[in-house]
């Protein structure tokens, strides 16, 4: 259902919402210069995004170098399950007779493999279907080695794998199955179709924290796009200041805010549509799904209040302090 509506006073005054700058600025206050606090962080950094993808997914495609006659050296892809150790290293339980395991053994300790995972569909624990290339994905390339029972985290790995993959208890004690740990040397993150991509230093990846909303993000987005079309339209026109909006969709949600894709008509060229990407930040980082819903509903509420001329105390415009950032714009005009 739409956000709850309340009104206090009516005014025709308008004011643009807060725009996030890349650096802190100074402004004159009573004739003197006062330093303004740095803008709040409203976007996850790339290492956090990469760690989130690899953490949420529990399966992916393992690419090894084939040693099969006639295709030696060719990339060989296998669907595999995995969990992460405490440092974010993928851990796989593999049959020694599987083709990818044979490729790993023949490649030796310095041989490289790549694990590819993407949000949505069968490769993630979100439970939501993927949408082609319009999803975040990550490739982890590195060396892979067998984990011996003497490893300090052996018991933790067994327990973690058994919880994530129900079949594991039936095979992990078999002499034909072994745990392998992938140690990253290169990590590549892609945000989605037409979205920026970036190499992530392994050390930054290890220190990054997965987003707390990651497993619920898809269901939150689905509900917003299905049940809150009017609220999203008001957010685009009142908070983002976009004119002649045709369509709005939420494309991402995390603990720092939500991403919105807005399609609008070009002024003086009514048959021309443009699509821009925006980030609407939360005023404070959220720590639960309920907190995220609350922050989103606040944005919806203030969008409605502004559209109806509601004023707060000291002539403050609703939504004026909502952090907003344009992250991409249509350049095909």
C-alpha positions in Angstrom: 0.0 0.0 0.0 1.0 3.6 -0.5 2.7 5.7 2.2 0.5 7.2 4.9 -0.5 10.8 4.1 -0.5 13.6 6.7 -0.7 17.4 6.3 0.1 20.3 8.6 0.1 23.6 6.7 -0.1 24.6 3.0 2.4 26.6 1.1 3.4 27.0 -2.6 7.1 27.5 -1.8 9.5 24.9 -3.2 13.1 24.1 -2.6 15.4 21.5 -4.2 16.6 18.6 -2.1 20.1 18.2 -0.9 22.6 17.3 -3.6 25.6 15.3 -2.6 28.9 16.8 -3.6 32.2 14.9 -3.9 33.9 17.1 -1.3 32.9 19.2 1.6 32.2 22.8 0.9 32.2 26.0 2.9 29.5 28.6 3.1 29.2 32.1 4.6 27.5 32.2 8.0 27.0 35.7 9.4 29.9 37.0 7.3 32.3 34.3 8.4 33.3 31.0 6.8 32.1 27.9 8.4 33.1 24.4 7.2 30.2 22.2 6.3 30.5 18.6 7.4 31.3 16.1 4.6 28.2 14.7 2.8 27.0 11.3 4.1 28.0 8.1 2.4 25.0 7.0 0.4 26.6 4.3 -1.8 28.4 1.1 -1.0 32.0 1.1 -2.2 33.0 -1.3 -4.9 34.8 -3.8 -2.6 31.6 -3.9 -0.4 29.5 -4.6 -3.6 31.8 -7.4 -4.7 31.9 -9.0 -1.3 28.1 -8.8 -1.1 27.6 -10.6 -4.4 30.0 -13.4 -3.5 28.5 -13.7 0.0 24.9 -13.8 -1.1 25.5 -16.3 -3.9 26.1 -19.9 -2.8 26.7 -21.4 -6.3 28.5 -20.2 -9.5 30.4 -21.2 -12.5 34.0 -22.5 -11.9 36.2 -21.9 -15.0 39.3 -24.1 -15.2 41.8 -24.7 -18.0 41.0 -27.9 -19.9 43.5 -30.7 -20.2 41.3 -32.8 -22.5 42.8 -33.9 -25.8 41.9 -31.6 -28.7 40.8 -28.7 -26.4 43.8 -28.3 -24.2 44.0 -24.9 -22.6 40.4 -24.0 -23.5 38.2 -22.5 -20.7 36.1 -25.2 -19.1 33.0 -24.1 -17.1 31.4 -26.2 -14.4 28.4 -25.4 -12.1 29.6 -25.6 -8.5 28.4 -24.9 -5.0 30.5 -23.0 -2.4 30.7 -21.2 0.9 33.0 -18.5 2.2 35.6 -18.8 4.9 36.1 -15.9 7.4 38.3 -14.0 4.9 35.8 -14.2 2.1 37.7 -17.0 0.2 35.4 -19.3 -1.6 35.5 -22.9 -0.4 34.3 -25.7 -2.7 33.5 -29.4 -2.0 34.6 -31.3 -5.1 34.6 -34.9 -6.3 38.1 -36.0 -7.3 36.7 -37.5 -10.5 34.9 -34.4 -11.7 36.4 -32.8 -14.8 37.1 -29.5 -13.2 38.9 -31.2 -10.3 41.1 -33.2 -12.8 41.9 -29.9 -14.6 42.9 -28.3 -11.3 45.1 -31.3 -10.3 46.9 -31.3 -13.7 47.4 -27.5 -13.6 49.4 -27.8 -10.4 49.6 -25.4 -7.4 50.2 -22.3 -9.6 47.3 -23.0 -11.9 44.6 -20.3 -12.0 40.8 -20.7 -11.9 37.9 -18.3 -11.9 34.7 -18.5 -10.0 31.8 -16.4 -11.5 28.7 -15.6 -9.5 25.8 -13.3 -10.1 22.8 -12.1 -8.0 19.4 -13.7 -8.9 18.4 -17.0 -10.2 20.0 -20.3 -9.2 23.4 -18.8 -8.3 22.1 -16.7 -5.4 20.2 -17.2 -2.2 17.9 -14.3 -2.8 15.2 -16.7 -4.1 14.4 -14.2 -6.9 14.8 -14.8 -10.6 17.6 -13.0 -12.5 17.0 -10.4 -15.1 19.5 -11.2 -17.8 22.6 -8.9 -17.7 20.8 -6.3 -15.5 22.2 -7.8 -12.3 25.4 -7.4 -10.3 28.0 -10.1 -10.8 31.6 -10.8 -9.8 34.5 -12.9 -11.0 37.1 -14.2 -8.5 40.3 -15.4 -10.1 43.1 -17.0 -8.1 44.9 -20.2 -7.1 43.0 -23.2 -5.6 44.3 -25.8 -3.2 43.0 -28.7 -1.2 42.2 -28.0 2.4 43.7 -30.5 4.9 41.8 -31.7 8.0 44.5 -30.1 10.1 43.4 -26.6 8.9 42.4 -24.3 11.8 39.0 -23.6 10.2 38.3 -27.2 9.2 35.4 -27.7 11.6 33.9 -24.3 10.8 34.1 -25.0 7.0 32.3 -28.4 7.4 29.6 -26.9 9.5 29.2 -23.9 7.2 29.0 -26.1 4.1 26.6 -28.5 5.7 24.2 -25.6 6.6 24.4 -24.0 3.1 24.1 -27.3 1.1 21.9 -30.0 2.5 23.5 -32.8 0.4 27.0 -32.1 1.8 26.5 -34.3 5.0 26.1 -37.3 2.8 29.3 -36.9 0.8 31.8 -34.8 2.8 33.2 -37.8 4.6 33.7 -39.8 1.4 37.3 -40.3 0.4 36.4 -39.2 -3.1 35.3 -35.7 -2.0 37.7 -32.9 -0.8 37.4 -29.3 0.2 39.3 -26.7 -1.9 40.0 -23.1 -1.0 40.2 -20.4 -3.8 42.7 -17.7 -2.8 41.9 -14.6 -4.9 44.6 -12.7 -6.9 42.2 -10.7 -9.1 38.6 -9.8 -8.5 36.3 -8.1 -11.1 32.9 -6.6 -10.3 30.2 -5.6 -12.7 27.2 -3.6 -11.5 24.8 -4.7 -14.2 24.0 -4.0 -17.9 25.5 -0.6 -18.9 26.7 0.0 -15.4 30.4 0.6 -14.4 32.7 -2.2 -13.8 35.9 -2.3 -11.8 38.8 -4.4 -10.6 38.8 -4.9 -6.8 42.1 -5.3 -4.9 41.9 -8.7 -3.0 43.0 -7.1 0.3 40.1 -4.5 0.1 37.7 -7.3 -0.7 38.8 -9.3 2.4 38.2 -6.3 4.6 34.9 -5.3 3.1 31.6 -6.1 4.8 28.7 -7.6 2.9 25.5 -5.5 2.8 23.1 -6.5 5.5 20.1 -6.2 3.2 21.5 -8.2 0.3 19.4 -11.3 0.7 16.2 -9.3 1.0 17.0 -6.6 -1.6 15.2 -8.4 -4.5 12.0 -8.9 -2.6 12.0 -5.2 -1.4 12.6 -4.0 -5.0 9.8 -6.2 -6.3 7.3 -4.9 -3.8 8.3 -1.3 -4.4 7.9 -1.6 -8.2 4.7 -3.5 -7.9 2.8 -1.7 -5.1 4.3 1.8 -5.0 4.2 3.2 -8.5 2.5 6.4 -7.5 5.0 6.9 -4.6 7.9 6.3 -6.9 6.5 8.8 -9.4 6.2 11.5 -6.7 9.7 10.8 -5.5 11.0 11.3 -9.1 9.2 14.6 -9.6 9.4 16.0 -6.1 12.7 14.7 -4.7 14.7 14.2 -7.9 13.2 17.2 -9.7 12.7 15.3 -12.9 10.1 16.8 -15.3 7.6 14.9 -17.5 8.3 11.5 -16.0 7.1 8.5 -17.9 8.4 5.6 -15.9 10.2 4.9 -12.6 11.7 1.7 -11.3 13.8 0.8 -8.3 16.9 -1.1 -9.4 18.8 -1.5 -6.1 18.4 -1.3 -2.4 21.0 -1.6 0.3 21.7 -0.3 3.8 22.7 3.2 2.5 19.9 3.9 0.1 18.1 2.9 -3.1 18.8 3.2 -6.8 16.1 4.6 -9.1 15.9 4.5 -12.9 13.8 7.4 -14.3 12.6 7.7 -17.8 11.2 11.1 -18.9 10.4 13.1 -22.0 12.9 15.6 -23.4 11.6 19.2 -23.2 10.6 20.5 -26.6 11.0 17.0 -28.1 8.0 15.1 -26.8 8.7 12.0 -28.8 12.2 11.6 -27.3 12.7 9.7 -24.1 15.8 9.7 -21.9 16.6 7.5 -18.9 18.7 8.6 -16.0 20.0 6.8 -12.9 19.7 8.3 -9.4 20.7 7.4 -5.9 18.3 8.3 -3.1 20.2 8.0 0.1 19.0 7.2 3.6 19.7 9.8 6.2 21.2 7.1 8.4 22.5 3.6 7.5 19.9 1.0 8.3 20.6 -2.2 10.2 17.5 -4.2 9.3 14.8 -4.7 6.6 12.3 -2.9 8.8 14.6 0.0 9.1 15.0 0.2 5.3 11.2 0.1 4.8 10.8 2.9 7.3 13.4 5.1 5.6 11.8 4.5 2.2 8.3 5.3 3.5 9.7 8.5 4.9 10.9 9.5 1.5 7.5 8.6 0.0 5.7 10.6 2.7 7.8 13.7 2.2 7.4 13.5 -1.6 3.7 13.5 -1.1 3.8 16.4 1.4 6.0 18.5 -0.9 3.6 17.9 -3.8 0.7 19.1 -1.7 2.5 22.2 -0.5 3.0 21.1 3.1 5.5 23.1 5.1 7.4 22.2 8.3 8.6 24.4 11.0 10.9 27.3 10.0 9.6 27.2 6.5 11.4 23.9 5.8 10.4 22.0 2.7 9.6 18.3 3.1 12.3 16.2 1.5 14.8 19.0 1.4 17.5 17.1 3.3 17.1 13.8 1.5 20.5 13.0 0.0 20.4 12.6 -3.8 23.0 11.8 -6.4 22.6 11.4 -10.2 24.8 8.3 -10.9 24.3 8.1 -14.7 22.5 10.0 -17.5 21.3 9.2 -20.9 24.0 10.6 -23.4 22.1 9.5 -26.5 20.3 12.8 -27.1 
